[in-house]
Amino acid sequence: MANEERRKSKRLELTSKLIIRPLGASKDNPESVTITVVDCSRHGLGFSSDRHLTIGDNYEAYLTIWTKEVLHVFLQIVRGEKKADDLFSYGSVFIGMPEAERQRISVYETVQDFTD
């Protein structure tokens, strides 16, 4: 039986990186980690990191998108998998993202459809 696609929208592959920090972390000296974006859609983000994160936790993030714009977003980790000794793969959903920000991602999905 073939796997049925359950995603709500097309996934975008970006090579951007973003910095995340747990919500409520001190603004003076936030603990940040750089992660590598694997895919992105208007609903969420897949990424890899050498840091162990907890499923269900929320994080503040600054996502650099393909236009070099920086989107200030909030993520909730919904899945995680250890890939190697020092690499984890995560899936997250955007929480509280304004529609205007979702539309920026949606526009890129449309452009990709025409160039594929």
Secondary structure by P-SEA (a helix, b strand, c coil): ccccccccbbbbbbcbbbbbbcccccccccbbbbbbbcccccccccccccccccccbbbbbbccccccccccbbbbbcccccccccbbbbbbbbccccaaaaaaaaaaaaaaaaac
